[in-house]
Amino acid sequence: MATVIQPDGTRTQWDAPAANGRFTLSELQEKVGGYIQYVKTDTHTIVLVVDEDGKMKGYPPNMEATKMMSKLHRLGDHIVGTAVCLFKKELPK
């Protein structure tokens, strides 16, 4: 099961994937709105999936997702747009 984090801080649960316990590439792309990028969190077992072109597209900052990555936040960078938080084992192969 994944958590979808919207830029306004809203969190919703996304049911576990049916395909061998992994989300598909197309499911993740649809959820974030474009080509995906994996961003490691401080736990190293959980990743965030975001739109790799979100900043160029002008997506709003997602401070809730940014807080999950204190190293990134300390560097002054931030996550934008919708982020999907999931375990590495749920990523597409």
Biopython code that builds the backbone (N, CA, C, O; Angstrom):
import numpy as np
from Bio.PDB.StructureBuilder import StructureBuilder

atoms = [
    (1, "MET", "N", (0.846, -1.171, 0.000)),
    (1, "MET", "CA", (0.000, 0.000, 0.000)),
    (1, "MET", "C", (0.890, 1.232, 0.000)),
    (1, "MET", "O", (1.888, 1.286, 0.719)),
    (2, "ALA", "N", (0.535, 2.204, -0.793)),
    (2, "ALA", "CA", (1.293, 3.443, -0.903)),
    (2, "ALA", "C", (0.480, 4.592, -0.318)),
    (2, "ALA", "O", (-0.734, 4.498, -0.138)),
    (3, "THR", "N", (1.184, 5.667, -0.032)),
    (3, "THR", "CA", (0.535, 6.890, 0.407)),
    (3, "THR", "C", (0.774, 7.954, -0.656)),
    (3, "THR", "O", (1.911, 8.192, -1.065)),
    (4, "VAL", "N", (-0.304, 8.589, -1.097)),
    (4, "VAL", "CA", (-0.206, 9.663, -2.074)),
    (4, "VAL", "C", (-0.256, 10.974, -1.302)),
    (4, "VAL", "O", (-1.193, 11.224, -0.545)),
    (5, "ILE", "N", (0.759, 11.807, -1.500)),
    (5, "ILE", "CA", (0.865, 13.081, -0.788)),
    (5, "ILE", "C", (0.692, 14.220, -1.791)),
    (5, "ILE", "O", (1.503, 14.392, -2.701)),
    (6, "GLN", "N", (-0.366, 14.984, -1.611)),
    (6, "GLN", "CA", (-0.647, 16.122, -2.486)),
    (6, "GLN", "C", (0.111, 17.359, -1.989)),
    (6, "GLN", "O", (0.492, 17.416, -0.820)),
    (7, "PRO", "N", (0.333, 18.350, -2.864)),
    (7, "PRO", "CA", (1.042, 19.561, -2.454)),
    (7, "PRO", "C", (0.388, 20.298, -1.276)),
    (7, "PRO", "O", (1.080, 20.986, -0.525)),
    (8, "ASP", "N", (-0.919, 20.167, -1.107)),
    (8, "ASP", "CA", (-1.588, 20.848, 0.009)),
    (8, "ASP", "C", (-1.463, 20.065, 1.316)),
    (8, "ASP", "O", (-2.026, 20.463, 2.335)),
    (9, "GLY", "N", (-0.723, 18.948, 1.287)),
    (9, "GLY", "CA", (-0.511, 18.141, 2.486)),
    (9, "GLY", "C", (-1.499, 17.003, 2.664)),
    (9, "GLY", "O", (-1.337, 16.179, 3.565)),
    (10, "THR", "N", (-2.515, 16.944, 1.824)),
    (10, "THR", "CA", (-3.498, 15.870, 1.894)),
    (10, "THR", "C", (-2.832, 14.533, 1.594)),
    (10, "THR", "O", (-2.066, 14.405, 0.639)),
    (11, "ARG", "N", (-3.135, 13.543, 2.426)),
    (11, "ARG", "CA", (-2.604, 12.192, 2.234)),
    (11, "ARG", "C", (-3.763, 11.228, 2.025)),
    (11, "ARG", "O", (-4.765, 11.276, 2.739)),
    (12, "THR", "N", (-3.613, 10.356, 1.041)),
    (12, "THR", "CA", (-4.602, 9.301, 0.815)),
    (12, "THR", "C", (-3.859, 7.988, 0.623)),
    (12, "THR", "O", (-2.733, 7.961, 0.126)),
    (13, "GLN", "N", (-4.504, 6.908, 1.022)),
    (13, "GLN", "CA", (-3.926, 5.585, 0.847)),
    (13, "GLN", "C", (-4.264, 5.071, -0.544)),
    (13, "GLN", "O", (-5.371, 5.277, -1.043)),
    (14, "TRP", "N", (-3.317, 4.413, -1.153)),
    (14, "TRP", "CA", (-3.485, 3.817, -2.472)),
    (14, "TRP", "C", (-3.326, 2.321, -2.284)),
    (14, "TRP", "O", (-2.272, 1.853, -1.854)),
    (15, "ASP", "N", (-4.357, 1.576, -2.602)),
    (15, "ASP", "CA", (-4.363, 0.132, -2.373)),
    (15, "ASP", "C", (-3.168, -0.567, -2.995)),
    (15, "ASP", "O", (-2.609, -0.135, -4.002)),
    (16, "ALA", "N", (-2.810, -1.641, -2.365)),
    (16, "ALA", "CA", (-1.679, -2.439, -2.830)),
    (16, "ALA", "C", (-1.901, -2.885, -4.273)),
    (16, "ALA", "O", (-3.030, -3.176, -4.670)),
    (17, "PRO", "N", (-0.850, -2.936, -5.036)),
    (17, "PRO", "CA", (-0.971, -3.333, -6.443)),
    (17, "PRO", "C", (-1.350, -4.800, -6.597)),
    (17, "PRO", "O", (-1.010, -5.641, -5.766)),
    (18, "ALA", "N", (-2.046, -5.076, -7.657)),
    (18, "ALA", "CA", (-2.483, -6.449, -7.930)),
    (18, "ALA", "C", (-1.406, -7.259, -8.633)),
    (18, "ALA", "O", (-1.366, -8.482, -8.496)),
    (19, "ALA", "N", (-0.535, -6.597, -9.382)),
    (19, "ALA", "CA", (0.471, -7.289, -10.197)),
    (19, "ALA", "C", (1.700, -7.651, -9.365)),
    (19, "ALA", "O", (2.651, -6.874, -9.285)),
    (20, "ASN", "N", (1.677, -8.818, -8.754)),
    (20, "ASN", "CA", (2.823, -9.332, -8.005)),
    (20, "ASN", "C", (3.297, -8.407, -6.890)),
    (20, "ASN", "O", (4.482, -8.402, -6.557)),
    (21, "GLY", "N", (2.404, -7.638, -6.318)),
    (21, "GLY", "CA", (2.777, -6.761, -5.218)),
    (21, "GLY", "C", (3.566, -5.533, -5.629)),
    (21, "GLY", "O", (4.157, -4.864, -4.782)),
    (22, "ARG", "N", (3.583, -5.229, -6.919)),
    (22, "ARG", "CA", (4.320, -4.068, -7.431)),
    (22, "ARG", "C", (3.395, -3.171, -8.243)),
    (22, "ARG", "O", (2.517, -3.643, -8.965)),
    (23, "PHE", "N", (3.613, -1.877, -8.108)),
    (23, "PHE", "CA", (2.893, -0.936, -8.955)),
    (23, "PHE", "C", (3.510, -0.976, -10.345)),
    (23, "PHE", "O", (4.696, -1.273, -10.488)),
    (24, "THR", "N", (2.721, -0.683, -11.364)),
    (24, "THR", "CA", (3.260, -0.635, -12.719)),
    (24, "THR", "C", (3.770, 0.772, -13.012)),
    (24, "THR", "O", (3.387, 1.742, -12.357)),
    (25, "LEU", "N", (4.631, 0.854, -13.998)),
    (25, "LEU", "CA", (5.161, 2.140, -14.417)),
    (25, "LEU", "C", (4.032, 3.078, -14.832)),
    (25, "LEU", "O", (4.030, 4.252, -14.462)),
    (26, "SER", "N", (3.083, 2.567, -15.593)),
    (26, "SER", "CA", (1.991, 3.421, -16.071)),
    (26, "SER", "C", (1.110, 3.908, -14.921)),
    (26, "SER", "O", (0.624, 5.038, -14.959)),
    (27, "GLU", "N", (0.894, 3.075, -13.899)),
    (27, "GLU", "CA", (0.109, 3.512, -12.735)),
    (27, "GLU", "C", (0.795, 4.672, -12.021)),
    (27, "GLU", "O", (0.153, 5.656, -11.653)),
    (28, "LEU", "N", (2.099, 4.546, -11.832)),
    (28, "LEU", "CA", (2.845, 5.597, -11.147)),
    (28, "LEU", "C", (2.894, 6.874, -11.971)),
    (28, "LEU", "O", (2.746, 7.972, -11.433)),
    (29, "GLN", "N", (3.103, 6.732, -13.287)),
    (29, "GLN", "CA", (3.133, 7.910, -14.162)),
    (29, "GLN", "C", (1.798, 8.649, -14.126)),
    (29, "GLN", "O", (1.767, 9.878, -14.063)),
    (30, "GLU", "N", (0.715, 7.913, -14.164)),
    (30, "GLU", "CA", (-0.605, 8.531, -14.128)),
    (30, "GLU", "C", (-0.827, 9.268, -12.807)),
    (30, "GLU", "O", (-1.405, 10.354, -12.790)),
    (31, "LYS", "N", (-0.373, 8.683, -11.713)),
    (31, "LYS", "CA", (-0.606, 9.269, -10.395)),
    (31, "LYS", "C", (0.165, 10.579, -10.211)),
    (31, "LYS", "O", (-0.359, 11.522, -9.619)),
    (32, "VAL", "N", (1.415, 10.650, -10.715)),
    (32, "VAL", "CA", (2.220, 11.863, -10.517)),
    (32, "VAL", "C", (2.125, 12.842, -11.683)),
    (32, "VAL", "O", (2.544, 13.993, -11.557)),
    (33, "GLY", "N", (1.586, 12.403, -12.804)),
    (33, "GLY", "CA", (1.356, 13.319, -13.920)),
    (33, "GLY", "C", (2.463, 13.415, -14.944)),
    (33, "GLY", "O", (2.542, 14.408, -15.667)),
    (34, "GLY", "N", (3.322, 12.411, -15.028)),
    (34, "GLY", "CA", (4.380, 12.459, -16.042)),
    (34, "GLY", "C", (5.422, 11.385, -15.829)),
    (34, "GLY", "O", (5.196, 10.410, -15.111)),
    (35, "TYR", "N", (6.579, 11.578, -16.469)),
    (35, "TYR", "CA", (7.686, 10.647, -16.301)),
    (35, "TYR", "C", (8.092, 10.624, -14.831)),
    (35, "TYR", "O", (8.109, 11.658, -14.164)),
    (36, "ILE", "N", (8.413, 9.445, -14.342)),
    (36, "ILE", "CA", (8.678, 9.335, -12.908)),
    (36, "ILE", "C", (10.158, 9.422, -12.578)),
    (36, "ILE", "O", (11.031, 9.097, -13.383)),
    (37, "GLN", "N", (10.392, 9.871, -11.371)),
    (37, "GLN", "CA", (11.730, 9.908, -10.786)),
    (37, "GLN", "C", (11.614, 9.333, -9.391)),
    (37, "GLN", "O", (10.679, 9.657, -8.658)),
    (38, "TYR", "N", (12.558, 8.477, -9.017)),
    (38, "TYR", "CA", (12.596, 7.929, -7.667)),
    (38, "TYR", "C", (13.487, 8.825, -6.816)),
    (38, "TYR", "O", (14.589, 9.191, -7.225)),
    (39, "VAL", "N", (12.999, 9.171, -5.632)),
    (39, "VAL", "CA", (13.765, 9.982, -4.695)),
    (39, "VAL", "C", (13.905, 9.183, -3.409)),
    (39, "VAL", "O", (12.904, 8.815, -2.793)),
    (40, "LYS", "N", (15.138, 8.913, -3.001)),
    (40, "LYS", "CA", (15.379, 8.150, -1.777)),
    (40, "LYS", "C", (15.020, 8.989, -0.556)),
    (40, "LYS", "O", (15.269, 10.194, -0.514)),
    (41, "THR", "N", (14.441, 8.337, 0.418)),
    (41, "THR", "CA", (14.164, 9.003, 1.689)),
    (41, "THR", "C", (15.273, 8.644, 2.671)),
    (41, "THR", "O", (16.163, 7.857, 2.350)),
    (42, "ASP", "N", (15.217, 9.211, 3.842)),
    (42, "ASP", "CA", (16.245, 8.944, 4.845)),
    (42, "ASP", "C", (16.204, 7.520, 5.378)),
    (42, "ASP", "O", (17.174, 7.067, 5.987)),
    (43, "THR", "N", (15.088, 6.794, 5.162)),
    (43, "THR", "CA", (14.992, 5.426, 5.682)),
    (43, "THR", "C", (15.658, 4.406, 4.770)),
    (43, "THR", "O", (16.005, 3.321, 5.237)),
    (44, "HIS", "N", (15.846, 4.702, 3.516)),
    (44, "HIS", "CA", (16.460, 3.831, 2.513)),
    (44, "HIS", "C", (15.628, 2.597, 2.167)),
    (44, "HIS", "O", (16.034, 1.819, 1.304)),
    (45, "THR", "N", (14.483, 2.393, 2.807)),
    (45, "THR", "CA", (13.586, 1.302, 2.418)),
    (45, "THR", "C", (12.334, 1.866, 1.765)),
    (45, "THR", "O", (11.564, 1.138, 1.138)),
    (46, "ILE", "N", (12.146, 3.151, 1.917)),
    (46, "ILE", "CA", (10.978, 3.836, 1.364)),
    (46, "ILE", "C", (11.473, 4.844, 0.330)),
    (46, "ILE", "O", (12.482, 5.519, 0.536)),
    (47, "VAL", "N", (10.754, 4.934, -0.777)),
    (47, "VAL", "CA", (11.093, 5.921, -1.799)),
    (47, "VAL", "C", (9.876, 6.786, -2.099)),
    (47, "VAL", "O", (8.734, 6.405, -1.845)),
    (48, "LEU", "N", (10.157, 7.950, -2.641)),
    (48, "LEU", "CA", (9.095, 8.804, -3.160)),
    (48, "LEU", "C", (9.170, 8.732, -4.671)),
    (48, "LEU", "O", (10.256, 8.709, -5.249)),
    (49, "VAL", "N", (8.020, 8.695, -5.302)),
    (49, "VAL", "CA", (7.943, 8.749, -6.752)),
    (49, "VAL", "C", (7.320, 10.092, -7.089)),
    (49, "VAL", "O", (6.252, 10.438, -6.585)),
    (50, "VAL", "N", (8.001, 10.852, -7.953)),
    (50, "VAL", "CA", (7.536, 12.186, -8.336)),
    (50, "VAL", "C", (7.658, 12.340, -9.845)),
    (50, "VAL", "O", (8.282, 11.513, -10.511)),
    (51, "ASP", "N", (7.061, 13.398, -10.382)),
    (51, "ASP", "CA", (7.201, 13.731, -11.799)),
    (51, "ASP", "C", (8.573, 14.370, -11.978)),
    (51, "ASP", "O", (8.861, 15.405, -11.378)),
    (52, "GLU", "N", (9.422, 13.753, -12.804)),
    (52, "GLU", "CA", (10.779, 14.266, -12.959)),
    (52, "GLU", "C", (10.819, 15.662, -13.588)),
    (52, "GLU", "O", (11.821, 16.366, -13.456)),
    (53, "ASP", "N", (9.770, 16.062, -14.254)),
    (53, "ASP", "CA", (9.717, 17.389, -14.869)),
    (53, "ASP", "C", (8.812, 18.345, -14.101)),
    (53, "ASP", "O", (8.427, 19.391, -14.622)),
    (54, "GLY", "N", (8.474, 17.990, -12.868)),
    (54, "GLY", "CA", (7.528, 18.788, -12.091)),
    (54, "GLY", "C", (7.921, 20.239, -11.908)),
    (54, "GLY", "O", (7.064, 21.121, -11.965)),
    (55, "LYS", "N", (9.196, 20.505, -11.689)),
    (55, "LYS", "CA", (9.634, 21.894, -11.501)),
    (55, "LYS", "C", (9.500, 22.684, -12.801)),
    (55, "LYS", "O", (9.071, 23.838, -12.787)),
    (56, "MET", "N", (9.867, 22.062, -13.924)),
    (56, "MET", "CA", (9.735, 22.741, -15.215)),
    (56, "MET", "C", (8.263, 22.986, -15.562)),
    (56, "MET", "O", (7.934, 23.957, -16.242)),
    (57, "LYS", "N", (7.392, 22.108, -15.096)),
    (57, "LYS", "CA", (5.959, 22.253, -15.346)),
    (57, "LYS", "C", (5.304, 23.262, -14.403)),
    (57, "LYS", "O", (4.139, 23.618, -14.578)),
    (58, "GLY", "N", (6.058, 23.718, -13.403)),
    (58, "GLY", "CA", (5.529, 24.708, -12.471)),
    (58, "GLY", "C", (4.633, 24.150, -11.385)),
    (58, "GLY", "O", (3.789, 24.867, -10.847)),
    (59, "TYR", "N", (4.807, 22.868, -11.053)),
    (59, "TYR", "CA", (3.995, 22.282, -9.986)),
    (59, "TYR", "C", (4.287, 22.988, -8.660)),
    (59, "TYR", "O", (5.406, 23.453, -8.441)),
    (60, "PRO", "N", (3.304, 23.070, -7.789)),
    (60, "PRO", "CA", (3.514, 23.729, -6.489)),
    (60, "PRO", "C", (4.384, 22.873, -5.564)),
    (60, "PRO", "O", (4.423, 21.649, -5.697)),
    (61, "PRO", "N", (5.080, 23.521, -4.628)),
    (61, "PRO", "CA", (5.908, 22.780, -3.679)),
    (61, "PRO", "C", (5.080, 21.800, -2.849)),
    (61, "PRO", "O", (3.922, 22.058, -2.518)),
    (62, "ASN", "N", (5.698, 20.686, -2.528)),
    (62, "ASN", "CA", (5.070, 19.680, -1.675)),
    (62, "ASN", "C", (5.951, 19.558, -0.430)),
    (62, "ASN", "O", (6.863, 18.734, -0.375)),
    (63, "MET", "N", (5.660, 20.388, 0.556)),
    (63, "MET", "CA", (6.513, 20.447, 1.738)),
    (63, "MET", "C", (6.392, 19.203, 2.614)),
    (63, "MET", "O", (7.351, 18.839, 3.294)),
    (64, "GLU", "N", (5.240, 18.549, 2.611)),
    (64, "GLU", "CA", (5.092, 17.308, 3.390)),
    (64, "GLU", "C", (6.029, 16.231, 2.847)),
    (64, "GLU", "O", (6.684, 15.529, 3.617)),
    (65, "ALA", "N", (6.091, 16.101, 1.527)),
    (65, "ALA", "CA", (6.993, 15.124, 0.923)),
    (65, "ALA", "C", (8.444, 15.540, 1.129)),
    (65, "ALA", "O", (9.303, 14.689, 1.359)),
    (66, "THR", "N", (8.723, 16.818, 1.051)),
    (66, "THR", "CA", (10.086, 17.314, 1.249)),
    (66, "THR", "C", (10.588, 17.003, 2.649)),
    (66, "THR", "O", (11.760, 16.670, 2.823)),
    (67, "LYS", "N", (9.726, 17.105, 3.647)),
    (67, "LYS", "CA", (10.122, 16.836, 5.027)),
    (67, "LYS", "C", (10.582, 15.401, 5.227)),
    (67, "LYS", "O", (11.332, 15.112, 6.160)),
    (68, "MET", "N", (10.139, 14.504, 4.358)),
    (68, "MET", "CA", (10.535, 13.098, 4.472)),
    (68, "MET", "C", (12.004, 12.903, 4.112)),
    (68, "MET", "O", (12.582, 11.852, 4.387)),
    (69, "MET", "N", (12.591, 13.900, 3.509)),
    (69, "MET", "CA", (13.976, 13.816, 3.077)),
    (69, "MET", "C", (14.762, 14.974, 3.651)),
    (69, "MET", "O", (15.016, 15.964, 2.964)),
    (70, "SER", "N", (15.140, 14.855, 4.887)),
    (70, "SER", "CA", (15.784, 15.975, 5.571)),
    (70, "SER", "C", (17.068, 16.422, 4.875)),
    (70, "SER", "O", (17.395, 17.609, 4.889)),
    (71, "LYS", "N", (17.793, 15.493, 4.271)),
    (71, "LYS", "CA", (19.021, 15.879, 3.573)),
    (71, "LYS", "C", (18.696, 16.817, 2.414)),
    (71, "LYS", "O", (19.367, 17.832, 2.225)),
    (72, "LEU", "N", (17.685, 16.482, 1.654)),
    (72, "LEU", "CA", (17.279, 17.313, 0.526)),
    (72, "LEU", "C", (16.821, 18.678, 1.017)),
    (72, "LEU", "O", (17.185, 19.708, 0.450)),
    (73, "HIS", "N", (16.029, 18.673, 2.063)),
    (73, "HIS", "CA", (15.506, 19.926, 2.605)),
    (73, "HIS", "C", (16.635, 20.820, 3.116)),
    (73, "HIS", "O", (16.588, 22.037, 2.938)),
    (74, "ARG", "N", (17.633, 20.238, 3.740)),
    (74, "ARG", "CA", (18.771, 21.027, 4.244)),
    (74, "ARG", "C", (19.546, 21.671, 3.112)),
    (74, "ARG", "O", (20.152, 22.725, 3.302)),
    (75, "LEU", "N", (19.538, 21.063, 1.945)),
    (75, "LEU", "CA", (20.251, 21.619, 0.803)),
    (75, "LEU", "C", (19.459, 22.719, 0.109)),
    (75, "LEU", "O", (19.930, 23.302, -0.867)),
    (76, "GLY", "N", (18.267, 23.005, 0.604)),
    (76, "GLY", "CA", (17.457, 24.066, 0.025)),
    (76, "GLY", "C", (16.609, 23.618, -1.155)),
    (76, "GLY", "O", (15.932, 24.439, -1.774)),
    (77, "ASP", "N", (16.634, 22.344, -1.474)),
    (77, "ASP", "CA", (15.828, 21.819, -2.571)),
    (77, "ASP", "C", (14.494, 21.348, -2.012)),
    (77, "ASP", "O", (14.319, 21.267, -0.796)),
    (78, "HIS", "N", (13.556, 21.040, -2.896)),
    (78, "HIS", "CA", (12.241, 20.603, -2.441)),
    (78, "HIS", "C", (11.543, 19.768, -3.507)),
    (78, "HIS", "O", (11.881, 19.823, -4.690)),
    (79, "ILE", "N", (10.572, 19.003, -3.060)),
    (79, "ILE", "CA", (9.723, 18.195, -3.935)),
    (79, "ILE", "C", (8.562, 19.071, -4.401)),
    (79, "ILE", "O", (8.078, 19.915, -3.648)),
    (80, "VAL", "N", (8.118, 18.872, -5.640)),
    (80, "VAL", "CA", (6.950, 19.586, -6.154)),
    (80, "VAL", "C", (5.921, 18.588, -6.662)),
    (80, "VAL", "O", (6.258, 17.461, -7.025)),
    (81, "GLY", "N", (4.677, 19.011, -6.683)),
    (81, "GLY", "CA", (3.603, 18.187, -7.219)),
    (81, "GLY", "C", (3.243, 17.022, -6.329)),
    (81, "GLY", "O", (3.638, 16.955, -5.165)),
    (82, "THR", "N", (2.487, 16.109, -6.902)),
    (82, "THR", "CA", (2.045, 14.913, -6.193)),
    (82, "THR", "C", (3.207, 13.961, -6.010)),
    (82, "THR", "O", (3.993, 13.747, -6.933)),
    (83, "ALA", "N", (3.319, 13.385, -4.818)),
    (83, "ALA", "CA", (4.363, 12.400, -4.531)),
    (83, "ALA", "C", (3.699, 11.119, -4.051)),
    (83, "ALA", "O", (2.708, 11.154, -3.322)),
    (84, "VAL", "N", (4.252, 9.999, -4.467)),
    (84, "VAL", "CA", (3.782, 8.696, -4.011)),
    (84, "VAL", "C", (4.877, 8.098, -3.135)),
    (84, "VAL", "O", (6.018, 7.936, -3.569)),
    (85, "CYS", "N", (4.517, 7.778, -1.911)),
    (85, "CYS", "CA", (5.450, 7.195, -0.950)),
    (85, "CYS", "C", (5.169, 5.698, -0.871)),
    (85, "CYS", "O", (4.055, 5.280, -0.556)),
    (86, "LEU", "N", (6.198, 4.895, -1.162)),
    (86, "LEU", "CA", (6.010, 3.449, -1.131)),
    (86, "LEU", "C", (7.301, 2.738, -0.767)),
    (86, "LEU", "O", (8.373, 3.343, -0.749)),
    (87, "PHE", "N", (7.189, 1.452, -0.479)),
    (87, "PHE", "CA", (8.364, 0.636, -0.196)),
    (87, "PHE", "C", (9.074, 0.289, -1.499)),
    (87, "PHE", "O", (8.432, 0.134, -2.538)),
    (88, "LYS", "N", (10.391, 0.167, -1.444)),
    (88, "LYS", "CA", (11.162, -0.183, -2.639)),
    (88, "LYS", "C", (10.647, -1.459, -3.285)),
    (88, "LYS", "O", (10.644, -1.577, -4.510)),
    (89, "LYS", "N", (10.210, -2.419, -2.468)),
    (89, "LYS", "CA", (9.754, -3.706, -3.004)),
    (89, "LYS", "C", (8.479, -3.571, -3.828)),
    (89, "LYS", "O", (8.094, -4.521, -4.511)),
    (90, "GLU", "N", (7.812, -2.414, -3.785)),
    (90, "GLU", "CA", (6.594, -2.189, -4.569)),
    (90, "GLU", "C", (6.851, -1.487, -5.899)),
    (90, "GLU", "O", (5.921, -1.270, -6.676)),
    (91, "LEU", "N", (8.111, -1.130, -6.166)),
    (91, "LEU", "CA", (8.458, -0.450, -7.406)),
    (91, "LEU", "C", (8.399, -1.416, -8.584)),
    (91, "LEU", "O", (8.564, -2.623, -8.406)),
    (92, "PRO", "N", (8.165, -0.891, -9.791)),
    (92, "PRO", "CA", (8.185, -1.775, -10.962)),
    (92, "PRO", "C", (9.582, -2.375, -11.148)),
    (92, "PRO", "O", (10.584, -1.772, -10.763)),
    (93, "LYS", "N", (9.632, -3.566, -11.741)),
    (93, "LYS", "CA", (10.932, -4.197, -12.015)),
    (93, "LYS", "C", (11.508, -3.632, -13.274)),
    (93, "LYS", "O", (12.599, -4.027, -13.686)),
]
sb = StructureBuilder()
sb.init_structure("model")
sb.init_model(0)
sb.init_chain("A")
sb.init_seg("    ")
for serial, (resi, resn, name, xyz) in enumerate(atoms, 1):
    if name == "N":
        sb.init_residue(resn, " ", resi, " ")
    sb.init_atom(name, np.array(xyz, "f"), 0.0, 1.0, " ", f" {name:<3s}", serial, name[0])
structure = sb.get_structure()
